[in-house]
Structures are given as C-alpha cells and as structure tokens.
Amino acid sequence: MSSMTDVVFLLLIFFMIASTLAKQLNTIEVKLPKAEGKSENRNTAVITLTNSGQYFLNEKPVNKNSLEREMIAAQKNTAAPSIVLRAEKQVALEAVVYAMNIANKNGIKVVLAVETPTR
C-alpha cells in the first residue's frame, strides 16, 4: 500500500510540473496569417490586435489612445525592449502600422507572430 501511495504522489508531482510547462504564450484566440518560420520569446510583451478593433497588451485590454503609454511601461526595465505583435488575418493594415510605429518611435523591436502551416 505504501508503494501505491508513492506512485500516486510521483504522478501528482509530474502532472503539476507538466501543466506549468505547458502554459501557452497567450489565451486570446486569434487566427494568425501563415508563414514558414516561427518566432516566440516569452520574455517580451505581447500586443494582440483583433478583427473587432480591440488592442490587448499581455492579455489585458488596452485603449488605442493609451497603447503607447502602456507599451513603454511594460518595457521599462528591459535591457533590449521587444514586443511580439499578433494580429488576426483580417485586421486593417492601419492598426498594425499604428502599433509598429509606436514601437519603432520608442526603440522597441517588433516581432510579428505568424502561424506555421501544417504539412
């Protein structure tokens, strides 16, 4: 009976660790455009643009007018500031350029997130 308890305890620890490592970068569901490469950096801020015109910074809804202030605050203590920009397929180019312009104006590197095609 003691060995059975040990096995259950080890399985519990295994699944607790596995569930923490399996945490996804974002929980906001967007349909990303397809591309051949994949870039992911979990130390950066993430800006998500949705088809409905909403802006999210690290899963937190942000007003378009306060996006620059929030973006700078999120990168304040970062040596090499960078953001991952996630935009759905049908997002207006104007919204993507707006977010990229803010980043470029403040010296923040922009990485575009795309979905890799399945083969």
Stockholm file with secondary structure:
# STOCKHOLM 1.0

chainA/1-119         MSSMTDVVFLLLIFFMIASTLAKQLNTIEVKLPKAEGKSENRNTAVITLTNSGQYFLNEKPVNKNSLEREMIAAQKNTAAPSIVLRAEKQVALEAVVYAMNIANKNGIKVVLAVETPTR
#=GR chainA/1-119 SS CHHHHHHHHHHHHHHHHHHHHTCCSCCSCCCCCBCSCCCCCTTSEEEEECTTSCEEETTEEECGGGHHHHHHHHTTTCSSCEEEEEECTTSCHHHHHHHHHHHHHTTCEEEECCBCCCC
#=GC SS_cons         CHHHHHHHHHHHHHHHHHHHHTCCSCCSCCCCCBCSCCCCCTTSEEEEECTTSCEEETTEEECGGGHHHHHHHHTTTCSSCEEEEEECTTSCHHHHHHHHHHHHHTTCEEEECCBCCCC
//
